[in-house]
Amino acid sequence: MSNTAVRVLVGAIGIPLILVMLYLGNEVFLVFCAIVAFFCMNEFYNLFEHRDSKPSFPGRLIGGFTFHKFIFLLISTSIVICFYYQQFNFVLIIYFAMFMYLIFDEVLVKTDKHIEAIGTWMLSIVYISTTFGLMSLMDSTKFLVQNGANYVLICLVMVWASDTFAFFGGKTFGKHKLAERISPKKTWEGSIIGFGFTILTGIVVWKFFYNDIGLVNIIVVGIIVGVFSQLGDLFESHLKRSVSVKDSSNIIPGHGGFLDRFDSILFAVPALYIYLYLKSVVF
């Protein structure tokens, strides 16, 4: 079976499962977000960890994690939970606690590239944990009532359309490289096709499911998701290229790792949340 066929098959199984989680919502989707965030953060850690680090004895009891990695994953998962329950003060406390831990571990204990390491780990907290925290919050009943639509569902469907049509559009019509230094296979043609179908998909969703939230609104959402989902894809490609790996892991057949599969969402969701917040303030 070709890699493309495997990719399609896994998508046909995975997408309905995610939609079921979205439908059940609230704490069920929170658990889903926390689990996916855990795997994404684990893959991120594995990309940038110190290769000479050895698990401590307690770490070996919990799957070979170093103490540093265990703390890192525990804190990042806690952030997702705090976002769902809107405990934003605790989020700030956790950010600060993580920063202080990194200062102690990287500056006082280790001696090489500690500033770079602190920046990398803090980036991952904002990049991954915050996004999945926002996703869990946006699928809560309170958020749905306030905004009149499930914007997580809208965002995910748009991202899937963007990824799918950019991939097949690029394979079919691609001639001009988009960012060859970062991702040699991506083309302008694929990007434009993916962007166009992102907006078109949003209009279809609006027409059949959410026609009370406004056509202009859904087009703006489509533009935001279309732009930031592709930026997220390119950013993750840049991260992998910086450490000379092709995939973040091989846990998902045909797709690589969780970070590979959710890379577009990691930029699209925060951008969409900011838009919705600003819209609520202005209007």
C-alpha positions, -999 to +999 in steps of 0.1 A: +000+000+000+014+034-010+021+061+016-007+082+001-032+054+005-021+048+041-024+086+047-060+086+034-069+055+053-056+068+086-074+101+080-107+083+073-104+065+107-090+094+127-112+123+116-145+106+127-130+098+161-120+135+166-155+145+155-170+122+181-148+138+208-160+172+196-196+161+197-193+148+233-174+180+242-166+195+276-145+172+298-143+144+271-127+168+246-105+182+274-091+147+280-085+143+242-067+177+241-046+168+271-036+135+256-027+149+222-008+178+239+011+152+259+022+133+228+030+166+209+051+178+238+068+145+241+078+146+204+090+182+207+111+172+237+126+143+219+136+166+190+156+190+212+165+170+243+201+165+254+211+132+238+234+123+267+206+126+293+199+093+312+167+085+330+168+085+368+156+055+387+121+070+392+121+080+356+128+044+345+097+033+365+075+057+344+087+047+310+123+059+308+116+096+312+143+118+327+132+139+356+134+170+334+111+154+308+086+142+334+083+177+349+081+193+314+052+170+304+034+173+337+035+211+336+025+213+299-005+190+305-016+211+335-017+242+314-043+226+291-065+217+321-062+253+335-073+268+302-104+247+301-115+257+336-105+294+328-080+295+356-058+320+338-041+331+370-029+295+375-017+295+339+005+325+346+018+308+378+027+277+359+044+297+331+065+314+358+072+282+377+084+265+344+106+295+337+122+294+372+127+256+369+144+261+336+166+288+351+177+265+379+181+234+357+197+250+326+218+278+341+228+265+376+231+228+368+241+226+331+267+248+315+262+246+277+237+266+256+214+272+285+198+304+271+190+286+239+175+257+259+153+280+280+140+297+249+132+264+233+113+249+262+093+281+269+085+283+232+070+248+233+048+257+262+033+286+243+033+268+210+017+235+220+002+236+255-015+270+251-030+260+218-046+228+231-057+246+262-075+271+239-090+243+219-105+227+251-119+260+262-134+268+228-153+235+228-168+241+263-206+247+265-201+282+279-179+293+249-203+277+224-232+296+239-213+329+239-201+326+203-231+308+186-210+282+169-185+255+175-154+273+161-131+244+170-151+222+146-151+249+119-114+254+124-106+217+122-127+212+091-110+241+074-076+229+084-083+194+070-095+210+038-064+232+036-040+203+042-058+179+018-062+203-011-028+218-007-012+183-007-031+170-038-031+204-055+006+206-051+012+171-064-010+177-094-003+213-104+028+223-084+057+239-103+069+269-082+085+262-049+070+280-019+098+277+006+124+253-007+149+259+021+123+248+047+100+224+029+112+214-007+079+197-017+056+226-010+046+248-039+028+281-045+001+263-065-006+238-037-007+267-012-031+288-032-054+258-039-054+249-002-062+285+008-090+288-017-106+255-005-102+266+031-125+295+025-149+275+002-152+248+029-160+275+055-188+288+032-202+253+029-202+248+066-218+282+071-245+274+045-256+241+060-248+244+097-241+279+110-258+304+086-267+326+116-231+337+123-227+358+091-211+351+057-185+379+061-176+364+095-170+329+081-149+343+052-127+362+077-124+330+097-114+312+065-088+337+056-073+335+091-073+297+092-061+295+056-031+317+063-021+306+098-026+269+092+000+270+064+024+291+085+020+265+112+029+238+088+060+257+076+071+265+111+070+228+122+089+219+090+115+245+100+118+230+135+124+195+121+149+208+095+168+225+123+175+191+139+177+172+106+147+149+110+119+141+085+091+134+110+086+142+146+079+105+152+064+075+133+035+068+157+008+077+131+012+056+099+014+078+068+014+110+088+045+108+110+039+120+146+012+139+165+032+171+160+032+165+122-005+159+122-015+189+143+011+214+132-013+235+112-038+237+141-011+250+164-010+283+146-046+284+134-064+280+168-046+308+187-051+332+157-088+323+155-093+327+193-077+362+191-100+371+163-131+359+182-120+378+213-114+410+194-147+406+176-165+402+209-149+434+223-155+456+192-190+443+184 
